[in-house]
Amino acid sequence: MFSKNKKITATPTTATPAVPENETKAAEVKKTAPAPEVSTKSKPMPSIISTDLKITGDIDTSGDLQVEGHIIGNIRAHLLTIGENALIEGEIFADDVTVHGKVKGTLRGLKVRLSSSARVDGDIVHKTISIESGAHFEGSVNRKEDPISKK
């Protein structure tokens, strides 16, 4: 198959432009430089409590939580989304809370948002709050720099 005596000559079909030696080396360096590392860490999926689930007891997570069902108990989360059909009976502690459903109890959050479908019966302690037109709210609103602590 291979022989030392055979000589193979290749004839180029197109002319290649002359490139200075230093540019050729730079092009080789660019080709061999490793690609930048892409972070494989992605934001984890939120924990979801579906509409057919009823939980009696406290929930504590450092991640994101989406509630579509019924919870009787306290919730502590980083980001909490309460769906339109959800009902929470208890105290809520979260950095970021968005309410589309019903809450019966105290809500404590750095950032609290009540959508037009929200129904809240209890006090809200917040750093920032947004209440859309149409939201129902019965209780008091208090602004604090650190609303999550009970001080």
URWOJO-V334192 format. One record per pair of residues at least 4 apart in sequence whose ideal C-beta (glycine too) atoms are under 8 Angstrom apart, sorted by the first residue. I is the first residue (numbers start at 1). J is the second residue. D is the distance in whole Angstrom. If there is no record, write none. Layout:
# URWOJO-V334192
[[I	J	D] [I	J	D]]
This chain:
# URWOJO-V334192
[[2	6	8] [12	16	7] [19	23	5] [19	24	5] [19	27	8] [20	24	7] [21	25	7] [22	26	7] [23	27	6] [24	28	7] [25	29	6] [26	30	7] [27	31	6] [28	32	6] [29	33	6] [44	63	6] [44	64	8] [45	64	8] [46	63	7] [46	64	4] [46	65	6] [46	66	5] [46	79	7] [46	81	7] [47	61	6] [47	63	7] [47	64	7] [47	65	5] [47	66	7] [48	65	8] [48	66	5] [48	68	7] [49	53	5] [49	55	7] [49	65	7] [49	66	7] [49	67	5] [49	68	6] [49	69	5] [49	71	7] [49	86	8] [50	68	5] [50	69	6] [51	68	5] [51	69	5] [51	83	8] [51	85	5] [51	86	8] [52	69	7] [53	68	8] [53	69	4] [53	70	7] [54	69	6] [54	70	4] [54	71	8] [54	72	8] [55	59	7] [55	69	7] [55	70	7] [55	71	5] [55	72	7] [55	73	7] [56	71	8] [56	72	5] [56	73	6] [57	72	8] [57	73	5] [58	73	5] [58	74	5] [58	75	7] [58	76	8] [58	90	8] [59	65	7] [59	71	7] [59	73	7] [59	74	7] [59	75	5] [59	76	7] [59	77	7] [60	75	8] [60	76	5] [60	77	8] [61	65	6] [61	76	7] [61	77	5] [61	78	7] [62	77	8] [62	78	6] [63	77	7] [63	78	6] [63	79	8] [64	77	7] [64	78	6] [64	79	4] [64	80	8] [64	81	8] [65	75	7] [65	77	4] [65	79	7] [65	80	5] [65	81	7] [66	80	8] [66	81	5] [66	83	7] [67	71	6] [67	75	8] [67	80	7] [67	81	7] [67	82	5] [67	83	6] [67	86	5] [67	88	6] [67	101	8] [68	83	4] [68	85	6] [68	86	5] [69	86	6] [69	87	8] [70	86	7] [70	87	5] [70	88	8] [70	89	8] [71	75	7] [71	86	8] [71	87	7] [71	88	5] [71	89	7] [71	90	7] [72	89	5] [72	90	6] [73	89	8] [73	90	5] [74	90	5] [74	91	5] [74	92	7] [74	93	7] [75	80	6] [75	88	7] [75	90	7] [75	91	8] [75	92	5] [75	93	7] [75	94	7] [76	93	4] [76	94	7] [77	93	8] [77	94	5] [77	95	8] [78	94	7] [78	95	5] [78	96	7] [79	94	7] [79	95	7] [79	96	5] [79	97	8] [80	92	7] [80	94	4] [80	96	7] [80	97	5] [80	98	7] [80	109	8] [81	98	5] [81	100	7] [82	86	5] [82	88	6] [82	97	7] [82	98	7] [82	99	5] [82	100	6] [82	101	5] [82	102	8] [82	103	7] [82	118	8] [83	100	6] [83	101	5] [84	100	5] [84	101	5] [84	117	5] [85	101	6] [86	100	7] [86	101	4] [86	102	7] [87	101	6] [87	102	5] [87	103	8] [87	104	8] [88	92	7] [88	101	8] [88	102	7] [88	103	5] [88	104	7] [88	105	7] [89	104	5] [89	105	6] [90	104	8] [90	105	5] [91	105	5] [91	106	5] [91	107	8] [91	108	7] [92	97	6] [92	103	7] [92	105	7] [92	106	7] [92	107	5] [92	108	6] [92	109	7] [93	108	5] [93	109	7] [93	148	5] [94	108	8] [94	109	5] [94	110	8] [94	148	8] [95	109	7] [95	110	5] [95	111	7] [95	148	7] [96	109	7] [96	110	7] [96	111	5] [97	107	6] [97	109	4] [97	111	7] [97	112	5] [97	113	7] [98	113	5] [98	115	7] [99	103	6] [99	107	7] [99	112	8] [99	113	7] [99	114	5] [99	115	7] [99	118	4] [99	120	6] [99	135	8] [100	115	5] [100	117	5] [100	118	6] [101	117	7] [101	118	7] [101	119	7] [102	118	8] [102	119	4] [102	120	8] [102	121	8] [103	107	6] [103	118	8] [103	119	7] [103	120	5] [103	121	7] [103	122	6] [104	121	5] [104	122	6] [105	121	8] [105	122	5] [106	122	5] [106	123	5] [106	124	8] [106	125	7] [107	112	6] [107	120	7] [107	122	6] [107	123	7] [107	124	5] [107	125	7] [107	126	8] [108	124	8] [108	125	5] [108	126	7] [108	147	5] [108	148	5] [109	124	8] [109	125	8] [109	126	6] [109	127	8] [109	147	6] [109	148	7] [110	126	7] [110	127	5] [110	128	7] [110	147	6] [110	148	7] [111	126	7] [111	127	7] [111	128	5] [111	129	8] [112	124	6] [112	126	4] [112	128	7] [112	129	5] [112	130	7] [113	129	8] [113	130	5] [113	131	8] [113	132	8] [114	118	4] [114	120	6] [114	129	8] [114	130	7] [114	131	5] [114	132	6] [114	135	4] [114	137	6] [115	132	5] [115	135	7] [116	132	4] [116	133	6] [116	134	3] [116	135	6] [117	134	7] [117	135	8] [118	131	8] [118	132	8] [118	135	4] [118	136	7] [118	137	7] [119	135	8] [119	136	5] [120	124	7] [120	135	8] [120	136	7] [120	137	5] [120	138	7] [120	139	7] [121	138	5] [121	139	7] [122	138	8] [122	139	5] [123	139	5] [123	140	5] [123	141	7] [123	142	7] [124	129	7] [124	137	7] [124	139	6] [124	140	8] [124	141	5] [124	142	7] [125	142	5] [125	143	8] [125	144	6] [125	147	4] [126	141	7] [126	142	8] [126	143	6] [126	144	7] [126	147	5] [127	143	7] [127	144	7] [127	145	6] [127	146	8] [127	147	6] [129	141	7] [129	143	8] [131	135	5] [131	137	7] [137	141	8] [142	147	8] [143	147	8] [146	151	7]]
